[in-house]
Amino acid sequence: MRITMIGSGYVGLVSGACFADFGHDVICVDKDLAKIEALRQGRIPIYEPGLDQIVEVNARSGRLAFSQDLEASVKDADVVFIAVGTPSRRGDGHADLSYVYAAAREIAAHITGFTVLVTKSTVPVGTGDEVERIVREANPNADIAVVSNPEFLREGAAIEDFKRPDRIVIGLNDDRARDVMTEVYRPLYLNQAPLVFTTRRTSELIKYAANAFLAMKITFINEIADLCERVDANVQEVSRGIGLDGRIGSKFLHAGPGYGGSCFPKDTLALAKTAQDYESPLRLIEATISINDNRKRAMGRKVIAAVGGEIRGKKIAVLGLTFKPNTDDMRDSPAIAIIQTLQDGGARVSGYDPEGTENARKIIEDVDYAKGPYEAAEGADALVIVTEWNQFRALDLARLKSVMRSPVLVDLRNIYRKDEVLRHGFKYTGIGTTSVESV
């Protein structure tokens, strides 16, 4: 099929490349000429494992192309996906749909023949209705079916998620689109990925409800971790004990410094605002947002407590700057608030991240960015693990101790065994265990 992807950011590029890998003919459109030229030359603007190879193979085969020409890319397409950003709107927290609606207006002018127009962007309930109204107002003769097809891609595992999804949600109010969308995803039948057909509004809500539930699950175990510290329990064992219950499951029960990224923060806020507009407030989600926001600075205070309550003039090394491993995404990363809290207390901060340093430089100032974990730890009064990159899981603790001024390890992801760290002469602080222990 001929597929056009409007927007070549994270969702658009991953989705477009994977559709091309299925055998469809795909054009990814973007207004950013520099981005288009870079993609044509094989330079990927984001870090996502495996994406560069898929783009290279399918671009070379002719199945994947990149263009700024929306008119030429849309007019012969069978399916047009809108995959532009929907960030939180400045001032009120609602999803900013201006890019979605602008794309719909531009697409409307160039539609020829029956076209399925799909919102791939994460959008609030009712957005598909407005997209359809915009298109029909701009081009009354347009023969379209507007569909909701939300993405469920985890950064760092997006290729696997796209090709082996738990489910594919397709919301439509026009049955003509059912056969088209079935054909788009036909290659996934081999993987037995279930197609969940529903109404457009239901599909839009499924996406928000899924992200909100996962965010709530993370926040729940983080609060349990705080209680564990007070009552001398172990949150990792609590997580295992409840996660073995099939009704609960073990995923998203890993205590840490709070969630971040491109989805959970903005999507929980947008859902809460939508619910308020419909006079059906979601109190659990509102509490989740508040608890998570407060937790990030609380983790900074946890570091301060670990070094004795006073950090002015001290050096704190932070390992992991992105909101999760295997991505360069800094959006709402806990590291931002943690570092700001440390700087507010007068500390000097060094930082290292395997992929996120360049993006971190744009957001966090006055940080000494190192080229490796041991360089970051040089002369440090404490080492803080914020993001659980694999290369941080087997650090040479003896080497770390030899280069640090004070052997203090604050493990905000619980990736080290406490007894092992203590054996190397460190003072150790984890999450959801007795707050501070040393030999």
N, C-alpha and C positions, 0 to 999 in steps of 0.2 A: 504494500500500500504506500501511497505518497503521503508522508507526514511532515508537517511544518511545526517547529517548536519555537514559540515566541518567547525569547528570553534564554540566554546562554549562561546563566549563573549555575549554582549548584544543582538544583533540581532539573532545570532544562537541559544542561549539558549531560548529566548522568543519564537522564531518561532518553534523550535523543541518541546518545551513543549506544545505549542498550537496545533501543528499537532498531537501530541500524544493524546491530549485531544479530538481531533476529532475522534480518533479511529485508526489512522495509527500506524504502528510499526516504531519507530524512534530511531536511534542511533546518539548521539552527539559525535563528535570526536574532540579531542584537543591534541596538543603536550605537554601541561603543565600537567605533572603527578599530581602535587599537586592540581591543579584545578579539575582534573577528580576524584581524591580520595575524595576531599571535596564534590563534587556533588553527588557521590555515598553515602556519609554519610548524604546527605540532607542539606549541608551547601551551600548557594547561594552566589556567589562572588560579586554580585551587589545588590543594593537596588531597587526593583521594586515591588510596592504593588500587592499582590496576587500571585506572581510568585512562592514563596516557597510552597504554598499549591498545585498548579498545578503540580509542579515537584514531590512533595511527592506522590500525588495520582497516577500519571501515572507511576512513577518508581515502586511503590508498585504493581501496576497491571501488570507490565512487558511490558507495551507499550513503555516506555522510558528508554533507557540505555545510559551509558557513557563509552567511550573507547578511548584508545590511538592507537589501532590497526586499521590503515586506510585500510589496505588490506582486512581484514576480514569484515570490515564495508561496503566497497564499492562493493565487488564482487557480492553480491546477491541483491543489491539495485535496485529498479525501478527508483528512482529519487535521485540524489545527489545534494545537495545545497552547494554552496561555500558562506560562511558567515564569511569571515575573514576581518580584518581591512584594510582600505584604507586611512591611514592618509596623511596629506599634506607632500609632499616630501621635505626634508630639502634642502634649497638653492633656489628652484625655485617655490614652491607652487603647482606644479602639484600633482595629486593624486598618491601616492606610490602604484603601482600595483604588487609589488614584491611578496607579500603574496598570491595574487590571482593566479598569474602565477605559483608559486611554488606548490600551491595546485592542479592546473590543471595538472601539470606534474606528480605528485604523483598519482592522481586519474587515469590518462590515463593507467598506468601500470597494474591496477587491474580491469578494466572494463570487464565484461563478459556479453554477450547478449546485446540487445538494452537497452540503458540507457539514460535518460534525465538528462543532466548536466545543472544546473541552477545557474546563478550568482545572489545571493541575496545581496551581497555587493554592495555598491554604487560605480559605476564605470563610467568613461567617455565614450562618444560615440566611438564605435569601439572596445571596450574591448572584447565583445563577439566574434568578428571575430578573435582576437588574441588568445583567449582561445581555440577556435575551431582549429586554426592552430597548437597550441602547442600540443593538444591532438592527432591530426592526425599525427603529426611528430613523437611524442613519441610512438604511437601505431597505425600504419596504418590500422590495422584490427578492430579498435574500432568502434562499431556501436553506434553512439551517435547523439543526437540532443541538441545543445546548446541553452539555453533559457535565456532571461533576465526577472527577476521577482523582481523588486525593492521593498524595504520595505518602509512603510509610518507610522512608529511607533513613537509616542511621548513618551519620557521618562516620567515615572510617570503615564502614561495611556496606556501602551503598550498592555496589555492584552485586554482591551476594543477595542483598535484600530485594533488588529489582528482579533478579533472575530466579530466585527461589523464595517468593513472598509467602507469608502466612495466608494472605487473601488479597484479592483485587476488588476494590469497592467501586462500583459504577452506578451513579445516580442519574436517572433519565426520566423525562416526562413525555418523550416521543419514541415510540417503539421502533421507528426506523433506525435509530442509533444502536439498537441492541446488536444487530448482525454486524454492523461496522466495528463496534468496540470488541465484539467477540473475535473478529478476524485480526484486529490489532494485537490481541493478546493470545492468539491461537498457539504460538510456539511454546507458551508456558503450560499448555495442556500436558506435555510430556512430564512436567514436574508436578502435575496434579494440583496446581494452584487453583483454589476455588474462586470463581467469579461470583461476587455478591452483587446482584442487581437489586436496586432499591430506588426510591424517589430521589430527586435531586436534593431537596432540603435534608432528607435523612442522611444522605451521603456526606453532605457538608458538615453535619453535626457529628457523624461518626469520627471524623478526623480530629475534631477538637476534643471530643469526649475521650478518645484514646490517649491523646497526649496529656490531658488533664489528669486522667487516672494514673498514668505512669509517674507524673510529677508528684501527685499526692502520695503514691507508694514510696517514692524516694524520701519525701518529707516526713512521712510516718516513721520510717526506720531511723532517720536522723534524730527525731525527737526521742525515740526509744533509746538511741545511743546516749543521749544526754542523761536519761534516767539511769542507764546502766552505770555511768560514771558515778552517780550519786549513791547507788545501792551496792556497788562492788559486784556487778554482773558483767558478762562479756557479750557485746552486741553481735559479734560474729557467730557465736553459738546460738544466740537468740534467733538470728536470721536463719540459720540452718534449721533450727528446730521448728520454726513456723513455715519456712519455705518448703519443707518436705510434705506439707499438707497440699494435696493436689488442688484444693480450692483456692490456695493462696499463691503457690509457685515461688521459685527462688529468685527469679529475675527482678532487678530493680530493688533489691533488698540489701544493697551494699552501702553502709553508712559512709558519709564523706562530708565535704565542705559545702554541699548544696549543688543544685543543678544549674546549668547555664546553657549556652548554645543558641542556635538560630531558631529553635522551635518552642521548647517548653516555656521560657519566660514570656514571649510575646503571645503564644497561643493560649496560655492559661489566663493572661490578662484580657485578651480579646473575648474569650468565652465568658469571663466574669462580667465584662461590660455589656455583652449581648444579652446575658441573662437579666441584668439590671434593667436594660431597655424594655424587655418583655415582662417586667415586674415579676420575675421568677428567680430571685437571687440564688446563687450557688455558694452557700456559706462555707462549705468545705474547701472549695477552690479559692475563695477569697482568703481563707486562713492559710492555705498552702502558699499562696503568693507572699503574704506577709512574713510567714515563718522563714521561707527560703531567703528572702531579701535580708532579713536580720541575721541569718546564720552566717553569711559570708564575712561580715565584719566581726562577728563573734569568733570566727576562726582566727582572725588577726589577733584578737585579744587572747585567744588560747596560746598563740605563739609567744606573746608578751609574757604571759604567766609562766610559760615553760623556761624562760630565761631569767626568771626572778622578779618580774614585774616592772622592770625598768630597762628600756632599750635605747635610750638616747645615746647616740654615738657608737652604738654597736652595729655590727654587720650581720645581716640575716641573708642566707642564701636560699633561694626559692627554685625548686626543680619542678618544671611543668607549668606552663603558662596558658596553654589552650584549655578549653572547657572539658575536653576529653582527649584520650590518645588517638593517634592515627588521623589527625586533622590539623589544619593550620588555623582553625576558626577560633577567634578570640571573643566572639560576641557573648556578653554576660558571663564571661569566665569568672569563677570564684577567685582566681588569682588576682584579678583587678582590684576587688574590694580588700582582699587580704593585704596586698602590697600597699595600697593607699593607707590602710590602718597602721601598718608598720611605719610608713613614712611620716604619718601624722604624729607618731610617738617619738620621732627623731632618729629612727634607724636608717642606716645605709643598706640598700638592698641590691644584691646581685641576683641575676636570674639566668636560667638556661631552659630552652625547650628545643627538641629535635627538629620541629618544623614551624613553630609559631613565632619565632623571634622577630621576623620582619613585621608581621602584623602587630605584635606586641609593642614594638617601637612607636607605632602610630597612635597608641592608646595610653601607654604608661610611660611617663617621663621620669628622668632622674634615676634610672636603673642602670647598673653596670651589667650589660649583657655579655655573658660568657660563651665560650665555644664548646664547653663541655661541663659535666657535673663537678669534676674535681677542680677545675678552674673557678667555677662559681663558689665552691666551698672554701677556697683559699682564704685563711684568716677569719673565717666566719665564727660568730658566737652561737649560731644555731643553723641547722639545715632543715628546710621544710619541704616535704613532698606534697605537692598540690594535685598533680596529674599523674596517673599511673601508667606512664609509658613503659614498655617492656624493658628498655635499657636501664630503668631505675630499679628493677626488681632484684638485681644481683650486683649491687654496688660493692666495691671492695671496702668494707667497713674499717679495716685497719689503715688503709690508705687515706680514707676520709678523716679518720681521727688524727692522723699525722699532719694533715694540712690545715685542720681547723684550729681556731684559737680555743674554742670550748666545745667539747663533744656532746652536743645536744641535738637530738633528732626528733622532729615533730612530724609524725607520719599521718597525714590527713586522709590517707586511703587504706591504711591498715595492710600494707603490702609486705611488711616485715613482721617476723615473729618477735615478740617482745623479749623473750629469753635470749634469743640470738644477739639482739642489739645490746642488751645489758651485759652479755658476756664479753663484748668488745669494749666495754668501759664507757658506754654512752649513757647519758640520761635520756630516757625515752618517754614520749607522749604520743599516744594513739587516740583513736576515736572509739568511744563506747567501752573503754576499760578504765581501770583505776588511772586517774588523770596523769600522774607523773611518777615514774619509778626510776631508780638508779641503783647501781651496786654499792 
